[in-house]
Amino acid sequence: MSTQHRIPPSHLHQFVQAIWLHAGSSAQEAQLVAEHLVAANLAGHDSHGVGMIPSYMNSLAQGFLQLNQHPTVEKDAGAVLTLHANNGFGQVAAYEAMQLGIERAAKLGIAAVGLHHSHHIGRIGHWAEQCAAAGFVSFHFVNVMGDPMVAPYNGSDRRFGTNPFCAIFPRRNTKPLLLDFATSGISFGKTRVAWNKEQQVAPGYLIDHQGKPTTEPGVMHQAPYGSLMPFGLHKGYALATMCEIFGGALSGGRTTHDETLVTSHDAIFNCMTTIIVDPEAFDAPAMQEEAESFLDWVKQSPQSGNEAIQVPGEWEEHNRVARYRDGIPLDNNSWQQICAAALQAGMPQEELAAFRALTQ
Ligand SMILES: NC(=O)c1ccc[n+]([C@@H]2O[C@H](COP(=O)([O-])OP(=O)(O)OC[C@H]3O[C@@H](n4cnc5c(N)ncnc54)[C@H](O)[C@@H]3O)[C@@H](O)[C@H]2O)c1
């Protein structure tokens, strides 16, 4: 079993920022990438946190990820914007896309933003939280261009990505209601975390290269490759399909098929269609009270096991409280891979040693 480190969030943020500055990112880009990745770990989604850095560094070295890019407006139809992300950091492209969409929704009551050809946009909840912080409801359909990992319902090999769906509803005086998940039973990143920790995954999530059920996360990381399964049988598969079409086709981007298959698993490119709505534009003065009445009602259900009933988004909030207090847990394999990526970025040995000394 791999040993675990606990790293204070502010320290990890500085380290990640320094890595990308050494790699050649502008100060703003390094800051946005560090903020996003550390926030994903704080939210409990280690699959989309700082553990992505080695993959991003490989993508940069292989010429896929382009530093210091900004999305270009390809079409401005008023309430609908189409943006080309120019293969730049998703942490910059999605941030700027949400800012543009929020400005439009503030003027018009609703806006849709198609963002395509963006390098990995990470944890989608982060972009929904940006919309909710400005007071808006949002819906996000995302595909992963040309990097199939998930088998269709009744299929036996990988045909599409882990295509996340996300939606957020801001609440008065408390954290927003947040739905944010991959349409595969587990995200690809969770198989990486399990693999790094030398753990099996629960049954029902993976099949091997012959289509047989397995709990071995290595089938997603070394040939011959297996596949993830969609969540919820035909329902998850159907939602994944809509994410592929809305995310990949409607946004002006590409879907996954034989012409778009990538040659490297580090070349993770997302397309996302986002709909941002001003809740004040509805004639619904009791909206907040109605929402709270429902959430209270649901929580009054007698508990069936040891775990309390939560509403979507609460899981992330509990993790934030615990991880701000106790530090961010990181297994040793992931930590060593991130340190190797820091050297790859050009961080001097002495600077790396100073960061390492603070995390033992
Ligand atoms: N960029 C990409 O290409 C990509 C692809 C796939 C996934 N992702 C991201 O990966 C992350 C992890 O996805 P995942 O599928 O592993 O998520 P997950 O299975 O951990 O589900 C998370 C969702 O379930 C809710 N939740 C958790 N426990 C709950 C409970 N007891 N009661 C009610 N709701 C509960 C959470 O609040 C959240 O909305 C997400 O942030 C997603 O956006 C990104």
The ligand as a Gaussian input file, in Angstrom:
#p B3LYP/6-31G(d) Opt

LIG

0 1
 N      -13.203000      17.078000     -17.786000
 C      -13.580000      15.847000     -18.025000
 O      -13.377000      15.348000     -19.130000
 C      -14.248000      15.036000     -16.957000
 C      -14.698000      13.756000     -17.272000
 C      -15.332000      13.022000     -16.272000
 C      -15.497000      13.528000     -14.992000
 N      -15.035000      14.779000     -14.726000
 C      -15.154000      15.322000     -13.349000
 O      -14.774000      14.307000     -12.448000
 C      -15.330000      14.580000     -11.177000
 C      -15.713000      13.293000     -10.517000
 O      -16.797000      12.678000     -11.199000
 P      -17.450000      11.368000     -10.577000
 O      -18.344000      10.777000     -11.583000
 O      -16.387000      10.510000      -9.995000
 O      -18.300000      12.020000      -9.372000
 P      -18.981000      11.266000      -8.137000
 O      -19.366000       9.879000      -8.483000
 O      -18.084000      11.469000      -6.942000
 O      -20.332000      12.102000      -7.933000
 C      -20.279000      13.419000      -7.512000
 C      -21.665000      13.983000      -7.430000
 O      -22.478000      13.205000      -6.546000
 C      -22.917000      14.044000      -5.446000
 N      -22.945000      13.208000      -4.253000
 C      -21.936000      12.494000      -3.700000
 N      -22.373000      11.831000      -2.635000
 C      -23.692000      12.125000      -2.493000
 C      -24.705000      11.728000      -1.575000
 N      -24.461000      10.886000      -0.554000
 N      -25.944000      12.226000      -1.752000
 C      -26.220000      13.094000      -2.768000
 N      -25.309000      13.480000      -3.678000
 C      -24.059000      12.996000      -3.532000
 C      -21.888000      15.122000      -5.366000
 O      -22.369000      16.260000      -4.659000
 C      -21.653000      15.394000      -6.852000
 O      -22.701000      16.135000      -7.400000
 C      -16.462000      15.581000     -11.444000
 O      -16.067000      16.813000     -10.888000
 C      -16.550000      15.670000     -12.967000
 O      -16.869000      16.962000     -13.445000
 C      -14.424000      15.545000     -15.676000

